Amino acid sequence: MSLDKNAFEQPANKLLAALPASDYQRLIPHMKLVPLSNWQVLYQTGEPIAQVYFPHKAVVSIVTTMEDGSTMEIGFVSNEGMVGMPVILGDNITTTTALVQIPDSAMQIDANILRSEFNRGTALQNLLLRYVQRVYTQIVQESACNRLHQREERLARWLLTVSDRLESKEFPLTQEFISQMLGVHSAGVSEAASTLSQAGIIAYHCGQITAIFR
């Protein structure tokens, strides 16, 4: 992706945009704007995290693998956060996989450089620690949601959250992704999608789901 000066001067990622100018300017020489393609793996379970990403309008799923080999989304990152959180928590080896679900672009920075900047104890450290706290709170809430709510409710909540992050009422999703996100088989996905489609919340055709909030 070619250099876009506006992308650096007016960062689309909300974490980067919230940094004081001095902290952000120190990061700019080490960052580059990169495309994120559909199903691109940004890091794998058990492997070192070499790069950290600050997404723009991409959505990156954080996925865990169960004992039987099935996968389930435990969270996702878009323009509100960063992909590669273990880097600032003392270990760059992760127990999850980061997978792009909605393509777009992101600011990429070397993990070692971000860790060094974080350890300076400046506003960047404070901002990222507050982000970690918010992610923790979100995971707790979603765990309760997954236990108490039906598939249709969980899917609707996810769609509303993505719509808010992307500031868009329309975006494509595949049945395969929904299956992974809900942790259910294709039949369960079809039932949940059918229910929301009949309610006029989504359009569902040939395994492709598009949110169409009114």
C-alpha positions in Angstrom: 0.0 0.0 0.0 1.4 3.4 -1.0 2.3 5.9 1.7 -0.8 8.0 2.6 0.4 11.1 4.5 -3.2 11.9 5.6 -3.3 8.4 7.3 -0.4 9.5 9.5 -1.5 13.0 10.1 -5.0 12.1 11.0 -4.9 8.5 12.3 -8.1 6.5 11.9 -7.3 4.3 14.8 -8.7 5.8 18.0 -5.9 4.7 20.3 -3.3 6.5 18.1 -5.6 9.5 17.7 -5.8 9.8 21.5 -2.1 10.0 22.0 -0.5 13.4 22.7 1.3 14.8 19.7 4.8 14.3 21.1 4.2 10.6 21.8 2.5 10.0 18.4 5.3 11.8 16.5 7.8 9.5 18.1 6.0 6.5 16.8 5.4 7.7 13.2 9.0 6.9 11.9 8.5 3.3 13.0 5.0 2.7 11.6 3.8 1.8 8.1 0.3 1.6 6.6 -0.4 -2.0 5.5 -3.4 -3.7 3.9 -5.2 -6.4 5.8 -6.8 -9.0 3.6 -9.7 -11.3 4.4 -8.7 -14.4 6.5 -5.1 -13.0 6.9 -3.5 -14.4 10.0 -1.6 -11.7 11.9 -0.2 -14.1 14.5 -0.6 -17.8 15.4 -1.1 -19.5 18.8 2.2 -20.3 20.4 4.3 -18.2 18.0 6.1 -15.0 18.8 4.3 -11.7 17.9 6.7 -9.8 15.6 4.3 -7.0 14.6 1.6 -5.0 16.4 -1.3 -3.6 14.4 -3.6 -0.6 14.9 -6.6 -1.3 12.6 -8.5 1.3 10.7 -11.8 -0.2 9.5 -10.6 -3.7 9.5 -12.1 -6.2 12.0 -9.6 -8.7 13.5 -11.0 -11.7 15.4 -9.1 -13.1 18.4 -9.7 -16.8 18.2 -9.0 -19.6 20.6 -8.8 -23.3 19.7 -10.6 -26.0 21.7 -9.3 -29.5 22.5 -11.4 -31.0 19.7 -9.8 -28.6 17.2 -12.8 -26.3 16.8 -12.3 -22.6 17.1 -14.3 -19.8 18.7 -13.9 -16.0 18.8 -13.2 -14.6 22.2 -13.1 -11.0 21.1 -12.3 -8.8 18.2 -10.3 -5.6 17.5 -11.1 -2.8 15.1 -10.4 0.9 15.1 -10.7 1.2 18.9 -7.7 -0.9 19.7 -4.6 -2.8 18.9 -3.8 -6.4 17.8 -0.9 -7.8 19.8 -1.7 -7.0 23.4 0.6 -9.7 24.9 3.6 -7.6 23.7 2.9 -4.9 26.4 2.0 -7.5 29.1 5.5 -9.0 29.4 5.3 -11.8 26.9 5.1 -11.8 23.1 4.0 -15.5 22.9 0.2 -15.8 22.7 -2.3 -18.5 23.4 -4.7 -17.2 20.7 -4.8 -16.5 16.9 -5.5 -13.1 15.3 -7.5 -13.5 12.1 -8.8 -10.7 9.8 -12.5 -11.1 9.3 -13.3 -7.7 7.6 -10.5 -6.4 5.4 -9.2 -2.9 5.3 -5.9 -1.5 6.6 -3.9 -0.9 9.7 -0.8 0.9 11.1 1.9 -1.7 11.7 4.8 -1.3 14.1 7.6 -3.7 15.2 6.7 -5.3 18.5 10.1 -4.6 20.1 9.8 -0.9 19.3 6.3 -0.6 20.7 7.4 -2.4 23.9 10.4 0.0 24.3 8.1 3.0 23.8 5.6 1.5 26.3 8.3 1.0 28.9 9.2 4.7 28.8 6.2 5.2 31.0 4.8 8.0 29.0 1.1 8.7 28.0 1.3 5.7 25.6 1.7 3.4 28.5 -1.2 4.9 30.4 -3.4 4.8 27.3 -2.6 1.1 26.5 -3.1 0.0 30.1 -6.5 1.6 30.1 -7.3 -0.2 26.9 -6.2 -3.5 28.5 -8.6 -2.8 31.3 -11.5 -2.1 28.9 -10.8 -5.4 27.0 -10.8 -7.3 30.2 -14.2 -5.8 31.2 -15.6 -6.6 27.7 -14.4 -10.2 27.9 -16.2 -10.6 31.3 -19.4 -9.1 29.9 -19.3 -11.3 26.8 -18.7 -14.4 28.8 -21.9 -13.7 30.8 -23.7 -12.9 27.5 -22.6 -16.2 25.9 -23.9 -18.1 28.9 -27.2 -16.4 29.3 -28.3 -15.4 25.8 -29.4 -17.4 22.8 -27.5 -17.6 19.5 -29.7 -14.9 17.8 -29.1 -12.5 20.7 -25.4 -13.1 20.6 -25.3 -12.6 16.9 -27.3 -9.4 17.1 -25.1 -8.0 19.8 -22.0 -8.7 17.7 -23.5 -7.1 14.6 -24.4 -3.9 16.6 -20.9 -3.7 18.0 -19.2 -4.0 14.6 -21.6 -1.5 13.1 -20.7 1.0 15.9 -17.0 0.4 15.4 -17.0 0.7 11.6 -19.6 3.5 11.7 -21.5 1.6 9.0 -24.8 -0.1 8.8 -23.8 -2.5 6.1 -20.9 -5.0 6.0 -20.5 -8.6 4.7 -20.0 -11.7 6.8 -19.7 -15.3 5.9 -21.5 -18.2 7.4 -18.1 -19.8 8.2 -17.2 -16.8 10.3 -20.5 -16.7 12.1 -20.1 -20.4 12.9 -16.7 -19.6 14.4 -17.9 -16.6 16.3 -20.9 -18.4 17.9 -19.1 -21.7 18.4 -21.9 -23.6 16.7 -22.3 -25.8 13.6 -23.6 -24.6 10.3 -27.2 -25.6 11.1 -27.2 -23.4 14.1 -25.8 -20.5 12.1 -28.5 -20.9 9.5 -31.2 -20.9 12.2 -29.8 -17.7 13.8 -29.4 -16.0 10.5 -32.9 -17.0 9.4 -34.4 -15.5 12.6 -32.6 -12.2 12.2 -33.4 -12.1 8.5 -37.1 -12.6 9.1 -36.9 -9.7 11.7 -35.4 -7.5 8.9 -32.1 -7.1 10.7 -29.9 -8.8 8.2 -29.9 -10.0 4.6 -29.0 -13.6 4.2 -28.3 -15.3 0.9 -26.1 -18.3 -0.1 -24.1 -18.3 3.1 -23.4 -14.5 2.9 -24.7 -12.3 5.6 -25.1 -8.5 5.3 -26.1 -6.3 8.2 -28.9 -3.9 7.1 -29.9 -2.1 10.3 -32.8 0.3 9.8 
